[in-house]
């Protein structure tokens, strides 16, 4: 999989370099540089075709739009990944806290119901096991 990205990166770098050189030729255009301009335009077309081939190899890759927003804002897209992981970790801790609270509540509820309804709770424990949840 990494070689697909490396291949795309290589083609993009070549394309960017061709665009840079094309800009230099166009900014100082002389009639004698027409063949060089035509050659760079053909390289640009070939470069776009190569990038299109790479795109077809990577059609199953999904990039969140928020990552592009980070790039548009001049921020590092790796910050997006970092912030996503931090949000997931915080949510995980929150859910873990809720699970722990519900487990303690269930244990306390079974204990208190055992005091009020001992026969029914004995049947419940026989069906669900003797050990109250921790």
Secondary structure, 3 states (H helix, E strand, C coil): CHHHHHHHHHHHHHHHHHHHHHHHHHHCCCHHHHHHHHHHHHHHHHHHHHHHHHHHHCCCCCCCHHHHHHHHCCCCHHHHHHHHHHHHHHHHHHHHHHHHHHHHHHHHHHHHHHHHCHHHHHHHHHHHCCCCCC
